[in-house]
């Protein structure tokens, strides 16, 4: 495990659950498996405190546990790294649910995320309390129940048998809690995949092409969370029917768009049957590959400039290519192409494979072929992204700590205004708790925090491309 991943996971836990849990996670990260006794000894905290921390971390799936010994009286813990690194994607999950299902559905999902593993009744009662205190319109339990069921039907929330209490007790003594629920990350990945796929096709072709692909994806009858390589087939008649209901102006051009898509070098949309106008599928594996390459090329362009981006794209497309060929295809002087290639090589964006024409391994009779080590490069960039997310989090934390007094003062002022409004007192009759200079300082702080948040969202989008989509592309 790299240092950047270790730092990021510990920082995430520290922000969410506090320094005690963060220290416990740091101990677990240093070993494959540890017991409660090991963590207690290394952290210096009492057994009860450590036990409570572990319960919270298991409930939120940061840790896994298994029973050991002949009588299964010992529990050992390990880090669930894949789920821990999903946490930076939670804002994307919440935003997606808000856009598709509304503000109340967003609150329900936030509560499930907050609880980790919980019962349906506990979630709905908490949400009802939150909405009753903030919403002007009355909120009924039936409406919350319906929205919860919608999120379940979409696969965003799933039933689980996970035991939220990892401490050893005989099953007969454990309190029965009813059905337990948690978020299903796989369903969010499939929704994000479809969203990014449609946006990718719109950027590569045009809006109409993206709309045609969106109709094919809407006809996909696979379950949410199914990360298959190919979608289910959609017939030409089904696509026309879908366009008539959503984009009727595209119906006359449907055949032309489908011809362009299936003849594209990317191979994302394919025709599998010609009968009755044809049946079409979306090849997700090709999309994962193209999307990962797109992000890597973007990183090269931002870091090394447009000429390096051109050279890198040629090597990536040709897979194996000589230096002289790169110069010819990139329309660059030989000397410039050589300099750019070796810049990328020294930064580990390219590798060189030697092909010897004679058994004496003479350099004069050897071909030197450049290629892109895609999987190694993906891992390298991923670690860089994790380090960037950690640095952005630390900068935001530092900025807020520097202005902690003003932030708390502003929160007290907002609470006072809310209480006065509920009592029917106009807000302009209240005494202003912040001076003009304090307001300017706080506004500057919040502006910087917003920029850092936007930067983190951008990096997280690249993390998504390089982790989940990138892993699928490699397989």
C-alpha positions as CSV (number, residue, x, y, z in Angstrom):
1,X,0.0,0.0,0.0
2,X,1.4,3.4,-0.9
3,X,1.9,6.2,1.5
4,X,-0.6,8.4,-0.2
5,X,-3.4,5.8,0.2
6,X,-2.5,5.4,3.8
7,X,-2.6,9.1,4.5
8,X,-5.9,9.6,2.6
9,X,-7.7,6.8,4.4
10,X,-6.5,8.0,7.8
11,X,-7.5,11.6,7.0
12,X,-11.0,10.5,5.8
13,X,-11.6,8.6,9.1
14,X,-10.2,11.5,11.1
15,X,-12.7,13.9,9.5
16,X,-15.7,11.5,9.9
17,X,-15.1,9.7,13.2
18,X,-12.3,11.6,15.0
19,X,-8.7,11.0,16.0
20,X,-9.2,7.9,18.1
21,X,-10.8,6.0,15.2
22,X,-8.1,7.4,12.8
23,X,-5.4,6.1,15.1
24,X,-7.0,2.6,15.2
25,X,-7.3,2.6,11.4
26,X,-3.6,3.6,11.1
27,X,-2.7,0.5,13.2
28,X,-4.8,-1.8,11.1
29,X,-3.3,-0.4,7.9
30,X,0.2,-1.3,9.1
31,X,-0.7,-5.0,9.4
32,X,-2.8,-7.5,7.4
33,X,-4.8,-8.6,10.4
34,X,-5.0,-7.3,14.0
35,X,-7.0,-8.2,17.1
36,X,-8.6,-5.9,19.6
37,X,-5.8,-6.6,22.0
38,X,-3.2,-5.5,19.4
39,X,-5.0,-2.3,18.7
40,X,-5.5,-1.5,22.5
41,X,-1.8,-2.1,23.2
42,X,-0.5,0.0,20.2
43,X,-2.9,2.9,20.6
44,X,-2.8,3.2,24.4
45,X,-6.6,3.6,24.7
46,X,-8.7,1.6,27.0
47,X,-10.4,-1.6,25.7
48,X,-14.0,-0.2,25.8
49,X,-13.0,3.0,23.8
50,X,-11.2,0.9,21.1
51,X,-14.1,-1.5,21.0
52,X,-16.6,1.3,20.3
53,X,-14.4,2.7,17.6
54,X,-14.2,-0.7,15.9
55,X,-18.0,-1.1,16.0
56,X,-18.4,2.3,14.2
57,X,-15.7,1.4,11.6
58,X,-17.2,-2.0,10.9
59,X,-20.7,-0.5,10.7
60,X,-19.5,1.9,8.0
61,X,-17.5,-0.9,6.3
62,X,-14.1,0.6,6.8
63,X,-13.1,-2.6,8.6
64,X,-13.9,-6.3,8.1
65,X,-13.8,-8.8,10.8
66,X,-13.7,-12.6,11.2
67,X,-13.9,-14.9,14.1
68,X,-10.9,-17.1,15.1
69,X,-10.1,-19.9,17.5
70,X,-11.7,-23.2,18.2
71,X,-14.6,-21.6,19.9
72,X,-14.6,-18.4,17.7
73,X,-13.9,-16.3,20.7
74,X,-11.3,-14.0,19.1
75,X,-12.1,-11.5,16.4
76,X,-9.4,-10.1,14.0
77,X,-9.8,-7.0,11.9
78,X,-8.6,-6.0,8.4
79,X,-9.1,-2.9,6.3
80,X,-11.7,-2.9,3.6
81,X,-9.6,-0.7,1.3
82,X,-11.9,-0.7,-1.7
83,X,-14.8,0.5,0.3
84,X,-12.8,3.1,2.3
85,X,-11.6,4.6,-1.0
86,X,-15.2,4.9,-2.2
87,X,-15.9,7.5,0.4
88,X,-14.6,10.5,-1.7
89,X,-17.3,9.5,-4.3
90,X,-20.2,9.9,-1.9
91,X,-20.8,13.5,-2.9
92,X,-21.3,12.2,-6.5
93,X,-23.8,9.6,-5.2
94,X,-25.8,12.2,-3.2
95,X,-25.8,14.7,-6.1
96,X,-27.1,12.0,-8.5
97,X,-29.9,11.0,-6.2
98,X,-30.9,14.7,-5.7
99,X,-30.9,15.4,-9.5
100,X,-33.0,12.3,-10.3
101,X,-35.3,11.9,-7.3
102,X,-35.4,15.2,-5.4
103,X,-34.3,16.8,-2.2
104,X,-36.1,14.5,0.2
105,X,-34.6,11.4,-1.5
106,X,-31.2,13.1,-1.0
107,X,-31.9,13.5,2.8
108,X,-32.9,9.8,3.0
109,X,-29.6,8.7,1.3
110,X,-27.6,11.1,3.5
111,X,-29.1,9.5,6.6
112,X,-28.3,5.9,5.3
113,X,-24.7,7.0,4.6
114,X,-24.5,8.6,8.0
115,X,-25.8,5.5,9.8
116,X,-23.7,3.0,7.8
117,X,-26.0,0.0,8.5
118,X,-29.4,0.8,9.9
119,X,-33.1,-0.1,9.9
120,X,-35.7,1.4,7.6
121,X,-37.8,2.8,10.6
122,X,-34.7,4.5,12.1
123,X,-33.9,6.2,8.8
124,X,-37.4,7.4,8.1
125,X,-38.0,8.7,11.7
126,X,-34.8,10.7,11.6
127,X,-35.6,12.1,8.2
128,X,-39.1,13.0,9.3
129,X,-37.7,14.9,12.3
130,X,-35.2,16.8,10.1
131,X,-37.9,17.8,7.6
132,X,-40.5,18.7,10.2
133,X,-38.0,21.3,11.7
134,X,-36.9,22.8,8.4
135,X,-39.6,22.3,5.8
136,X,-42.5,24.8,5.5
137,X,-44.7,22.1,3.9
138,X,-46.0,19.2,6.0
139,X,-44.1,15.9,5.3
140,X,-45.9,12.6,5.7
141,X,-44.4,9.3,6.6
142,X,-46.1,7.6,3.6
143,X,-44.2,9.9,1.2
144,X,-40.9,9.1,2.8
145,X,-41.6,5.4,2.7
146,X,-42.4,5.6,-1.0
147,X,-39.1,7.4,-1.7
148,X,-37.2,4.9,0.3
149,X,-38.8,2.1,-1.7
150,X,-37.9,3.9,-4.9
151,X,-34.2,4.0,-3.9
152,X,-34.4,0.3,-3.0
153,X,-36.0,-0.5,-6.4
154,X,-33.2,1.4,-8.1
155,X,-30.7,-0.6,-6.2
156,X,-29.1,2.4,-4.4
157,X,-30.1,1.0,-1.0
158,X,-29.9,-2.8,-0.4
159,X,-30.8,-5.2,2.4
160,X,-27.8,-6.7,4.2
161,X,-27.1,-9.4,6.8
162,X,-24.1,-7.6,8.0
163,X,-23.7,-7.7,11.8
164,X,-23.2,-4.1,13.0
165,X,-21.6,-5.4,16.2
166,X,-18.3,-7.2,15.7
167,X,-17.8,-7.9,19.5
168,X,-18.2,-11.6,20.3
169,X,-21.5,-12.6,21.7
170,X,-23.5,-15.8,21.2
171,X,-26.2,-15.3,18.6
172,X,-28.9,-16.0,21.2
173,X,-27.9,-13.0,23.3
174,X,-27.7,-10.5,20.4
175,X,-30.6,-8.1,20.1
176,X,-32.7,-8.6,17.0
177,X,-32.9,-5.4,15.0
178,X,-35.1,-6.4,12.0
179,X,-34.1,-5.9,8.4
180,X,-30.9,-3.9,8.0
181,X,-30.1,-1.6,5.1
182,X,-27.0,0.0,3.6
183,X,-26.0,1.8,0.4
184,X,-25.1,-0.3,-2.7
185,X,-22.1,1.3,-4.3
186,X,-22.3,-1.0,-7.4
187,X,-25.7,0.5,-8.4
188,X,-24.2,4.0,-8.2
189,X,-21.3,2.9,-10.3
190,X,-23.6,1.6,-13.1
191,X,-25.6,4.9,-13.0
192,X,-22.3,6.9,-13.1
193,X,-21.1,4.7,-15.9
194,X,-24.2,5.4,-18.0
195,X,-24.0,9.2,-17.3
196,X,-20.3,9.4,-18.2
197,X,-20.9,7.2,-21.3
198,X,-23.6,9.5,-22.6
199,X,-21.5,12.7,-21.9
200,X,-18.5,11.0,-23.5
201,X,-20.5,10.3,-26.7
202,X,-21.9,13.8,-26.8
203,X,-18.4,15.3,-26.5
204,X,-17.0,12.9,-29.1
205,X,-19.8,13.2,-31.7
206,X,-22.7,15.6,-30.8
207,X,-25.9,15.9,-28.7
208,X,-27.9,13.6,-31.0
209,X,-25.4,10.8,-30.8
210,X,-25.5,11.0,-27.0
211,X,-29.4,10.9,-27.0
212,X,-29.4,7.8,-29.2
213,X,-27.0,6.0,-26.9
214,X,-29.1,7.2,-23.9
215,X,-32.2,5.5,-25.5
216,X,-30.2,2.2,-25.9
217,X,-29.1,2.4,-22.3
218,X,-32.6,3.1,-21.1
219,X,-33.7,-0.2,-22.8
220,X,-31.0,-2.1,-21.0
221,X,-32.8,-4.7,-18.8
222,X,-29.8,-5.7,-16.7
223,X,-30.0,-5.2,-12.9
224,X,-28.6,-2.1,-11.2
225,X,-25.1,-3.0,-10.0
226,X,-24.4,-5.4,-12.9
227,X,-21.1,-4.3,-14.3
228,X,-21.3,-6.5,-17.4
229,X,-19.1,-5.8,-20.4
230,X,-22.0,-5.6,-22.9
231,X,-25.5,-4.2,-22.5
232,X,-28.7,-6.1,-23.4
233,X,-29.7,-5.8,-27.1
234,X,-32.1,-3.0,-28.3
235,X,-33.8,-3.4,-31.6
236,X,-34.1,-0.6,-34.2
237,X,-37.9,-0.4,-33.6
238,X,-37.4,-0.1,-29.9
239,X,-34.9,2.7,-30.4
240,X,-37.3,4.6,-32.7
241,X,-40.1,4.2,-30.1
242,X,-37.8,5.6,-27.4
243,X,-36.8,8.5,-29.5
244,X,-40.4,9.3,-30.4
245,X,-41.2,9.7,-26.7
246,X,-38.1,11.6,-25.7
247,X,-36.5,13.2,-28.8
248,X,-39.0,13.1,-31.7
249,X,-36.9,15.5,-33.8
250,X,-34.2,12.8,-34.0
251,X,-36.4,10.1,-35.4
252,X,-35.6,10.9,-39.1
253,X,-31.9,10.8,-38.4
254,X,-31.8,7.7,-36.2
255,X,-30.5,5.4,-38.9
256,X,-27.7,7.8,-39.8
257,X,-26.6,8.2,-36.2
258,X,-26.6,4.4,-35.7
259,X,-24.5,4.0,-38.8
260,X,-22.0,6.6,-37.6
261,X,-21.8,5.0,-34.1
262,X,-21.3,1.4,-35.3
263,X,-18.7,2.4,-37.9
264,X,-16.7,4.4,-35.3
265,X,-13.2,3.1,-34.5
266,X,-14.0,3.1,-30.8
267,X,-16.4,0.2,-31.2
268,X,-18.6,1.3,-28.3
269,X,-21.9,0.7,-30.1
270,X,-22.2,-2.5,-32.2
271,X,-24.8,-4.1,-34.3
272,X,-25.3,-7.8,-33.5
273,X,-28.2,-8.6,-35.9
274,X,-29.3,-7.1,-39.2
275,X,-32.8,-8.5,-39.3
276,X,-35.7,-5.9,-39.0
277,X,-33.3,-2.9,-39.0
278,X,-30.8,-4.5,-36.7
279,X,-30.2,-5.0,-33.0
280,X,-27.7,-2.9,-31.2
281,X,-25.6,-3.2,-28.0
282,X,-23.3,-0.9,-26.0
283,X,-19.9,-2.5,-25.4
284,X,-19.0,-1.2,-21.9
285,X,-15.6,-2.7,-22.1
286,X,-14.6,-0.5,-25.0
287,X,-16.0,2.5,-23.2
288,X,-14.0,1.8,-20.1
289,X,-10.8,1.6,-22.2
290,X,-11.5,4.8,-24.2
291,X,-12.6,6.7,-21.1
292,X,-9.5,5.7,-19.1
293,X,-7.3,6.7,-22.1
294,X,-9.1,10.0,-22.4
295,X,-8.4,10.9,-18.8
296,X,-4.7,9.9,-19.1
297,X,-4.3,11.9,-22.3
298,X,-5.9,14.9,-20.5
299,X,-3.4,14.6,-17.7
300,X,-0.5,14.5,-20.2
301,X,-1.8,17.6,-21.9
302,X,-2.1,19.5,-18.7
303,X,1.3,18.5,-17.4
304,X,3.5,18.5,-20.5
305,X,1.7,20.6,-23.0
306,X,0.0,20.0,-26.4
307,X,3.0,18.7,-28.3
308,X,3.7,16.0,-25.7
309,X,0.0,15.2,-25.8
310,X,0.2,14.7,-29.6
311,X,3.3,12.5,-29.3
312,X,1.7,10.5,-26.4
313,X,-1.6,10.0,-28.3
314,X,0.3,8.6,-31.3
315,X,2.2,6.1,-29.2
316,X,-1.0,5.1,-27.4
317,X,-2.8,4.5,-30.7
318,X,0.1,2.7,-32.4
319,X,0.9,0.5,-29.3
320,X,4.5,-0.1,-30.5
321,X,6.3,2.6,-32.6
322,X,9.8,3.8,-33.4
323,X,11.1,7.3,-32.7
324,X,11.4,8.2,-36.4
325,X,7.8,7.2,-37.1
326,X,6.6,9.3,-34.2
327,X,8.3,12.4,-35.6
328,X,6.7,11.7,-39.0
329,X,3.2,11.2,-37.7
330,X,3.4,14.1,-35.2
331,X,4.7,16.4,-38.0
332,X,7.6,17.5,-35.7
333,X,11.3,17.8,-36.3
334,X,13.2,14.7,-35.4
335,X,15.1,16.4,-32.6
336,X,11.9,17.8,-31.0
337,X,10.1,14.4,-31.2
338,X,13.2,12.8,-29.5
339,X,13.2,15.3,-26.7
340,X,9.5,14.9,-26.1
341,X,9.6,11.1,-26.1
342,X,12.4,11.0,-23.6
343,X,10.7,13.5,-21.4
344,X,7.7,11.1,-21.3
345,X,10.0,8.2,-20.8
346,X,11.9,9.7,-17.8
347,X,8.5,10.5,-16.2
348,X,7.4,6.8,-16.7
349,X,4.7,7.6,-19.1
350,X,6.4,5.5,-21.8
351,X,8.5,2.4,-21.9
352,X,11.0,1.2,-24.4
353,X,11.1,-2.4,-25.8
354,X,14.3,-3.5,-27.5
355,X,14.1,-5.8,-30.6
356,X,17.6,-7.2,-31.5
357,X,18.1,-8.1,-35.2
358,X,21.3,-10.0,-34.5
359,X,22.5,-12.2,-31.6
360,X,25.3,-9.8,-30.7
361,X,22.8,-7.3,-29.2
362,X,24.5,-4.4,-31.0
363,X,22.7,-1.1,-30.5
364,X,23.2,-0.2,-34.2
365,X,21.2,-3.3,-35.2
366,X,18.4,-3.0,-32.6
367,X,14.9,-1.5,-32.9
368,X,13.8,0.7,-30.0
369,X,10.0,0.7,-29.8
370,X,8.1,3.0,-27.5
371,X,4.9,1.9,-25.9
372,X,2.5,3.0,-23.1
373,X,2.5,0.8,-20.0
374,X,-1.2,1.5,-19.4
375,X,-1.7,-0.5,-16.2
376,X,1.5,0.7,-14.5
377,X,0.7,4.3,-15.6
378,X,-2.8,4.0,-14.3
379,X,-1.5,3.0,-10.9
380,X,1.0,5.8,-10.9
381,X,-1.5,8.4,-11.7
382,X,-4.0,7.0,-9.2
383,X,-1.5,7.4,-6.4
384,X,-0.9,11.0,-7.6
385,X,-4.7,11.6,-7.5
386,X,-5.0,10.1,-4.0
387,X,-2.1,12.4,-2.8
388,X,-3.9,15.4,-4.5
389,X,-7.2,14.6,-2.7
390,X,-5.3,14.3,0.6
391,X,-3.5,17.6,0.1
392,X,-6.8,19.4,-0.9
393,X,-8.5,18.0,2.2
394,X,-5.6,19.2,4.4
395,X,-5.6,22.7,2.8
396,X,-9.4,23.0,3.4
397,X,-9.0,21.9,7.0
398,X,-6.2,24.3,7.6
399,X,-8.1,27.2,6.1
400,X,-11.2,26.5,8.2
401,X,-9.1,26.1,11.4
402,X,-7.5,29.5,10.7
403,X,-10.9,31.1,10.5
404,X,-12.6,28.8,13.1
405,X,-13.8,31.7,15.3
406,X,-15.5,33.5,12.4
407,X,-17.1,30.3,11.1
408,X,-18.6,29.5,14.6
409,X,-19.7,33.0,15.0
410,X,-21.4,32.9,11.6
411,X,-23.2,29.7,12.5
412,X,-24.5,31.2,15.7
413,X,-25.7,34.2,13.8
414,X,-27.5,31.9,11.3
415,X,-29.1,29.9,14.1
416,X,-30.3,33.2,15.8
417,X,-31.9,34.3,12.5
418,X,-33.6,31.0,12.1
419,X,-35.1,31.1,15.6
420,X,-36.2,34.7,15.1
421,X,-37.9,33.8,11.8
422,X,-39.7,30.9,13.4
423,X,-41.0,33.3,16.1
424,X,-42.2,35.8,13.5
425,X,-39.5,38.4,14.1
426,X,-38.1,40.0,10.9
427,X,-34.4,39.3,10.4
428,X,-33.6,43.0,9.8
429,X,-34.6,43.8,13.4
430,X,-31.8,41.6,14.8
431,X,-28.4,43.0,15.7
432,X,-25.7,42.0,13.2
433,X,-23.2,39.7,15.0
434,X,-20.4,40.1,12.4
435,X,-18.6,43.3,11.5
436,X,-18.0,44.3,7.9
437,X,-14.3,43.3,8.1
438,X,-15.3,39.9,9.6
439,X,-17.8,39.4,6.8
440,X,-15.2,40.1,4.2
441,X,-12.7,37.8,5.8
442,X,-15.2,35.0,6.1
443,X,-16.3,35.5,2.5
444,X,-12.7,35.2,1.4
445,X,-12.3,32.0,3.4
446,X,-15.4,30.4,2.0
447,X,-14.4,31.4,-1.6
448,X,-11.1,29.5,-1.1
449,X,-12.9,26.5,0.4
450,X,-15.3,26.4,-2.5
451,X,-12.3,26.4,-5.0
452,X,-10.7,23.5,-3.0
453,X,-14.0,21.6,-3.0
454,X,-14.3,22.0,-6.8
455,X,-10.8,20.9,-7.2
456,X,-11.5,17.8,-5.1
457,X,-14.6,17.0,-7.2
458,X,-12.5,17.2,-10.3
459,X,-9.8,14.9,-9.0
460,X,-12.4,12.5,-7.7
461,X,-13.9,12.2,-11.2
462,X,-10.4,11.2,-12.4
463,X,-10.1,8.7,-9.5
464,X,-13.4,7.1,-10.7
465,X,-12.1,6.8,-14.2
466,X,-8.8,5.3,-13.1
467,X,-10.1,3.0,-10.4
468,X,-13.5,1.4,-11.2
469,X,-13.6,2.1,-14.9
470,X,-9.9,1.7,-15.3
471,X,-9.9,-1.6,-13.6
472,X,-12.7,-2.9,-15.8
473,X,-10.7,-1.6,-18.9
474,X,-7.6,-3.6,-17.8
475,X,-9.7,-6.8,-17.4
